[in-house]
Amino acid sequence: MARMRGPKRPTRDEFELEELGGRLAEAHQEETELRLIVWNQEESVKGKIITIDSRTKLVHLQYNGEVTKVPFIDIMKVENSQ
């Protein structure tokens, strides 16, 4: 049975991924509230980073008491939440 494939995730180079990782680490350290644009999701994800799990490669954000786990590779853009 053939598996349906959606749109392909845009590829990014090592520099872009490193920059993204640095931005997330800084926001985690400073407890900045962020808005993440996530690949293949209509809604952006808001919250403060509570964990960056290097083992599972998931970024855990908390917003209004709710925790959302976003795969690092799916984060397209990081913005400060205003």
C-alpha positions in Angstrom: 0.0 0.0 0.0 1.5 3.3 -1.1 1.8 6.0 1.6 0.5 9.4 0.7 3.2 12.1 0.9 2.5 15.7 1.7 4.6 18.7 0.7 8.3 18.2 1.4 9.9 20.2 4.2 12.2 22.9 2.9 15.8 22.0 3.4 18.1 24.3 5.3 21.9 24.4 5.5 24.0 23.8 8.6 24.4 27.5 9.2 20.6 28.2 9.2 20.0 25.3 11.6 22.9 26.4 13.9 21.5 30.0 13.9 18.0 28.6 14.8 19.4 26.5 17.6 21.3 29.5 19.0 18.2 31.6 18.9 16.1 29.0 20.7 18.9 28.5 23.3 19.0 32.2 24.0 15.2 32.5 24.3 15.2 29.5 26.7 17.9 31.1 28.9 16.2 34.5 28.9 12.7 33.0 29.3 11.5 35.0 26.3 8.0 34.2 25.0 8.1 33.2 21.4 6.0 32.5 18.4 7.2 29.6 16.3 6.2 29.1 12.6 6.1 25.4 12.2 6.3 23.5 8.9 3.0 22.0 7.8 1.0 23.6 10.6 -1.5 26.4 10.0 -1.4 27.8 13.5 1.9 29.2 14.9 3.0 27.9 18.3 3.3 30.4 21.2 5.0 30.0 24.5 8.2 30.0 26.6 10.7 27.2 26.0 10.9 25.0 29.1 13.1 22.2 27.6 15.2 21.7 24.6 15.6 17.9 24.5 18.7 17.0 22.5 17.9 13.3 22.7 14.4 13.5 21.1 15.2 16.7 19.2 12.0 18.2 20.5 11.5 21.8 21.8 9.0 21.9 24.7 7.0 25.2 25.0 4.6 26.2 27.7 1.8 28.6 27.1 -1.2 29.1 29.5 -0.1 26.0 31.4 -0.2 23.8 28.3 3.0 22.1 27.0 3.5 21.7 23.3 6.4 19.6 21.9 7.7 20.7 18.5 10.3 18.8 16.5 13.3 21.1 16.1 13.6 20.3 12.3 10.0 21.5 11.7 10.6 25.0 13.1 10.8 27.3 10.2 10.9 30.7 11.9 11.3 32.1 15.4 9.7 35.4 16.4 9.4 37.2 19.7 5.7 37.1 20.8 4.2 40.6 21.2 
